[in-house]
Amino acid sequence: MKILIIYSSTDGHTAKISSALGNQIEKQGHQVSLRTIDDCPDNDLRHFDKIVIGASIRYGTHSPRVMDFINRNKELLDTKPNAFFSVNVVARKPEKNRPETNPYLQKFLKRIAWCPRELAVFAGRIDYPSYRFLDRLMIRLIMWMTKGPTDPNAVVEFTDWQQVEEFGRLICRM
């Protein structure tokens, strides 16, 4: 099967997760194409058997480009096996690491008409040294409020890579 993984990544971690998903799917014998949300023409979608969309969170929201892409392509997405995954640091908490308990994913799903057949939430990464000054300050404040890491030199990856592999196998079974 030909599977398309489209992603929107703020700092590169969603791209890394998308690549890992693609590798897992290829291990199952399928062909995978990875594209950023900005490099995926709408007319490309019809050439794939399954479509997966992934998006990161920054300051509580997914990129508006993701919502625009989904709204433009909802009808086609509905005709194929499809999935959506969200990458956010709040998913580091056990009570917020499932699609039904993750507030950002739930808020996003209420704002779109598309109902993905499969959903996943992956905990993201904090990389303070790579952030711009204002982002570093804002994210540290958010982490302080939510009892996360605040060391301005910290790089902390919360992603459960086994969970990513399991989602890849689920995509193959869709």
C-alpha positions as CSV (number, residue, x, y, z in Angstrom):
1,M,0.0,0.0,0.0
2,K,1.0,3.6,-0.6
3,I,0.8,5.6,2.6
4,L,1.2,9.3,2.9
5,I,2.3,11.0,6.1
6,I,1.8,14.7,6.2
7,Y,3.1,16.7,9.1
8,S,3.4,20.1,10.6
9,S,6.4,20.5,12.8
10,T,7.4,23.6,14.8
11,D,10.8,22.6,16.1
12,G,11.5,19.4,14.2
13,H,10.3,16.8,16.7
14,T,7.0,16.0,14.8
15,A,9.2,15.5,11.7
16,K,11.3,13.0,13.7
17,I,8.2,11.2,14.9
18,S,6.8,11.1,11.4
19,S,10.0,9.6,10.1
20,A,9.9,7.0,12.8
21,L,6.3,6.2,11.9
22,G,7.3,5.9,8.2
23,N,10.2,3.5,9.1
24,Q,7.8,1.3,11.1
25,I,5.3,1.2,8.2
26,E,8.0,0.4,5.7
27,K,9.1,-2.5,7.9
28,Q,5.6,-3.9,7.3
29,G,6.2,-3.8,3.6
30,H,4.3,-0.6,2.6
31,Q,5.5,2.3,0.6
32,V,5.7,5.6,2.6
33,S,5.9,9.2,1.4
34,L,6.6,11.9,4.0
35,R,5.6,15.5,3.2
36,T,5.3,18.7,5.2
37,I,1.9,20.3,5.3
38,D,3.4,23.1,3.1
39,D,4.8,20.7,0.5
40,C,1.8,18.6,-0.1
41,P,-0.4,19.7,-3.0
42,D,-4.0,18.8,-2.5
43,N,-4.2,16.9,-5.8
44,D,-1.5,14.5,-4.5
45,L,-3.8,12.9,-2.0
46,R,-5.7,10.8,-4.4
47,H,-2.6,8.8,-5.3
48,F,-2.3,7.2,-1.8
49,D,-4.2,4.4,-0.2
50,K,-4.0,5.7,3.3
51,I,-3.3,9.2,4.7
52,V,-1.9,10.1,8.1
53,I,-1.6,13.7,9.4
54,G,0.5,14.8,12.3
55,A,0.8,18.2,14.0
56,S,2.7,19.7,16.8
57,I,1.3,22.1,19.4
58,R,2.8,25.5,20.1
59,Y,1.2,27.7,22.8
60,G,-1.9,25.5,23.0
61,T,-2.8,25.2,19.3
62,H,-2.0,23.3,16.2
63,S,-0.9,25.3,13.2
64,P,-3.7,27.0,11.3
65,R,-2.2,25.5,8.1
66,V,-3.2,22.0,9.4
67,M,-6.8,23.0,9.9
68,D,-6.9,24.7,6.5
69,F,-5.4,21.6,4.8
70,I,-8.0,19.3,6.5
71,N,-10.9,21.6,5.7
72,R,-9.9,21.8,2.0
73,N,-9.4,18.0,1.8
74,K,-12.1,16.6,4.1
75,E,-14.1,14.9,1.4
76,L,-11.1,13.0,0.0
77,L,-9.8,12.2,3.5
78,D,-13.1,10.6,4.3
79,T,-12.8,8.2,1.3
80,K,-9.6,6.6,2.5
81,P,-8.3,5.0,5.7
82,N,-6.9,7.9,7.7
83,A,-5.3,8.9,11.0
84,F,-4.3,11.9,12.9
85,F,-1.7,12.4,15.6
86,S,-0.8,15.3,17.9
87,V,2.5,16.0,19.4
88,N,2.5,18.0,22.6
89,V,4.4,18.2,25.9
90,V,1.3,18.1,28.0
91,A,1.1,14.4,26.9
92,R,4.0,13.7,29.2
93,K,1.5,13.4,31.9
94,P,-0.2,10.0,32.1
95,E,-3.6,11.5,32.6
96,K,-3.3,13.5,29.4
97,N,-1.5,11.1,27.0
98,R,-4.5,9.4,25.3
99,P,-6.6,10.9,22.5
100,E,-9.7,11.0,24.7
101,T,-7.9,12.8,27.6
102,N,-5.5,15.1,25.8
103,P,-7.1,18.6,26.0
104,Y,-5.3,20.0,22.9
105,L,-6.4,17.1,20.7
106,Q,-10.0,17.3,22.0
107,K,-10.1,21.1,21.3
108,F,-8.7,20.6,17.8
109,L,-11.3,17.8,17.0
110,K,-14.1,20.1,18.0
111,R,-12.9,22.8,15.6
112,I,-12.8,20.5,12.5
113,A,-15.5,18.6,10.6
114,W,-13.2,15.7,9.8
115,C,-13.4,12.6,12.1
116,P,-10.1,10.7,11.8
117,R,-10.5,7.0,11.9
118,E,-7.5,6.5,14.2
119,L,-6.0,9.0,16.7
120,A,-2.8,9.2,18.7
121,V,-1.1,11.6,21.0
122,F,2.6,11.6,21.5
123,A,4.6,13.4,24.2
124,G,7.0,15.9,22.6
125,R,10.3,17.4,23.5
126,I,11.6,20.4,25.3
127,D,14.8,21.9,23.8
128,Y,15.5,25.2,25.5
129,P,18.9,25.9,23.9
130,S,17.3,25.8,20.5
131,Y,14.5,28.2,21.2
132,R,14.5,31.9,20.6
133,F,14.7,34.1,23.6
134,L,11.0,34.9,23.9
135,D,10.0,31.3,23.2
136,R,12.4,30.0,25.9
137,L,10.9,32.4,28.4
138,M,7.3,31.6,27.6
139,I,7.8,27.8,27.5
140,R,9.8,27.9,30.8
141,L,6.8,29.8,32.3
142,I,4.4,27.2,31.0
143,M,6.6,24.4,32.3
144,W,6.9,26.1,35.7
145,M,3.1,26.4,35.9
146,T,2.6,22.7,34.9
147,K,5.5,21.4,37.0
148,G,7.7,20.5,34.0
149,P,11.4,21.1,33.4
150,T,12.5,24.7,33.6
151,D,16.4,24.5,33.4
152,P,17.2,26.9,30.5
153,N,19.9,24.4,29.3
154,A,17.6,21.4,29.4
155,V,16.8,19.2,26.5
156,V,14.2,16.6,27.5
157,E,12.5,14.2,25.2
158,F,9.3,12.7,26.6
159,T,8.3,10.7,23.5
160,D,7.4,7.0,24.1
161,W,9.0,5.5,20.9
162,Q,7.3,2.2,21.5
163,Q,3.9,4.0,21.4
164,V,5.0,5.5,18.0
165,E,5.9,2.0,16.7
166,E,2.5,0.6,17.9
167,F,0.7,3.4,16.0
168,G,2.7,2.6,12.9
169,R,1.5,-1.0,13.1
170,L,-2.1,0.2,13.7
171,I,-1.8,2.3,10.5
172,C,-0.8,-0.8,8.6
173,R,-3.9,-2.7,9.9
174,M,-6.3,0.1,9.0
